[in-house]
Amino acid sequence: MAWRVILSVLFLISSIPRSVAVGAPQVPCYFIFGDSLADNGNNNDLDTDAKANYPPYGIDFHEGATGRFTNGRNFVDIIAELLGFDEYIPPFATAKGGDILRGVNYASGGAGIRDETGRQLGDRISLNHQLQNHMVTISRIREMLGADAATYLNKCVYTIWMGSNDYINNYWMPDIYPTSKLYTPKQYAVVLIEQYEQQLKTLYSYGARRLAIFGLSEIGCTPAEISEYGTEGSLCVDKLDGEVMPFNDRLKPLIHELNRNLTGARFIYVNTYGISTTAVPAVPVTCSTCCEVKEDDQCIPFRTPCLDRSLQSYYDGFHPTETVHMEVAAIGYRALLASDAYPSDPGLDIASFTALPTVGSITSDK
Ligand SMILES: *[C@@H]1O[C@H](CO)[C@@H](O)[C@H](O)[C@H]1NC(C)=O
C-alpha cells in the first residue's frame, strides 16, 4: 500500500495552498455533519466529557486547542483547503453573520445516528439535532439571499461521517445501552441504515445535492479497543471490525439507491475502512497513543505528547492524528483508486462535485 500513500501525499503537497488561497473557492459553501472526527468546537460549551479544547489537543494547529480531537487539522479542515476556502468552516456554536454563507460545521463529539448514542458522556448534538441546526442556518441564509437561497444551497458540498459512536458509545456498552441485546450486528446495521436513510433524505429535502458520505473505519484498530479487548494475535480486534462491516455493506447500496431515486443528487460513499493501517504504513497498528490518555482514552490535559506525531496513526485512544486525517481527506477529495469511493463508475469524488452543473430549479423546501 506504500505507493498509494506516496501518491496521496504527493497530491496533498501539490494541492494544499501553503499560504492563503488565491481566488474564489471551487464551491461557495461547505456544510459538515459528524462526530468527534469532524468536531471543531461545537462541544466546547456543552456539559460533556467529550471535549478536546485543552492541550495537548491542537499542538500542531495554528490556533492551538480549539475543540478538534487531534493534534492538527481534521479531515474537514483539509477538505476545506482543497476546495480553496481560505478560512476553515466555522462551528455552528460560534458561527456569526455572513460567515454562515461559507458553510457551517455541525459536528459534535459523542454524537450518533441514534439520539441516545453517547448519552453516558453527557450532552452532544445528535445527527437529528444537527439537521435541526441546519434548518436554523437555512432560515438565516434565506433572510440574506431571499429567493436565491435554494439555488445557493444546491451548489454547496456536504460531508457526513456518522455511525462510529453508535458502536463505540452504544452497541459496545451493553451495561448502559440495550441495543446489543435487541439486535445482532447485522440487524443493528439495518436499523442504523434505515434511520440514516431518513436523515440523508431530510438533508436532500433541505437542498443538499452534492453529498459525500464517509463509511466507518476499522474501529477495532483503535488503541482504546485493542487495549480493552486484546487482538488475539491479530492486528486489530477482528470481532469489532466484523460487527462494523455490515454497516458499510448496507451503506453502499443505499448510496446507489439515493442516487437513482433523488433527482439531481450526487451521493458518494468514501471508503475509510483500512485507512488507519494504510495512512502510516511504517507504523504497525499498536496500542500506543501519541498522548498519554486518561481512563476514558482521551488525552491527559497538559502532558507533552509524542514527538513523531507525523509517523503515528492515533493521537489519543480513539482519534487519529492529522496524518490519518490527511489521508481521509485525500481519498474523499480525489479518489485515485476505484476502491476509494463508490460509485467508482462514473468516478465521483468531492473534486468532481465542483464541476457539476447547478440544477437551479430544485428548491430547498420540503
Ligand atoms: C428507491 O425507489 C424504489 C422504487 O420506488 C424503492 O423501492 C426504494 O425503496 C427506493 N429507495 C430509496 C433508498 O429511497
The ligand as an SDF file (V2000), in Angstrom:
LIG
                    3D

 14 14  0  0  0  0  0  0  0  0999 V2000
  -35.9900    3.9200   -4.4640 C   0  0  0  0  0  0  0  0  0  0  0  0
  -37.1610    3.7270   -5.2340 O   0  0  0  0  0  0  0  0  0  0  0  0
  -37.6050    2.3680   -5.2900 C   0  0  0  0  0  0  0  0  0  0  0  0
  -38.7620    2.3040   -6.2730 C   0  0  0  0  0  0  0  0  0  0  0  0
  -39.7120    3.2830   -5.9970 O   0  0  0  0  0  0  0  0  0  0  0  0
  -37.9960    1.9400   -3.8810 C   0  0  0  0  0  0  0  0  0  0  0  0
  -38.4120    0.5910   -3.8950 O   0  0  0  0  0  0  0  0  0  0  0  0
  -36.7900    2.0820   -2.9540 C   0  0  0  0  0  0  0  0  0  0  0  0
  -37.1440    1.7820   -1.6310 O   0  0  0  0  0  0  0  0  0  0  0  0
  -36.2480    3.4980   -3.0240 C   0  0  0  0  0  0  0  0  0  0  0  0
  -35.0180    3.5620   -2.2380 N   0  0  0  0  0  0  0  0  0  0  0  0
  -34.6740    4.5980   -1.5050 C   0  0  0  0  0  0  0  0  0  0  0  0
  -33.3900    4.4860   -0.7480 C   0  0  0  0  0  0  0  0  0  0  0  0
  -35.3430    5.6020   -1.4300 O   0  0  0  0  0  0  0  0  0  0  0  0
  1  2  1  0
  1 10  1  0
  2  3  1  0
  3  4  1  0
  3  6  1  0
  4  5  1  0
  6  7  1  0
  6  8  1  0
  8  9  1  0
  8 10  1  0
 10 11  1  0
 11 12  1  0
 12 13  1  0
 12 14  2  0
M  END
$$$$
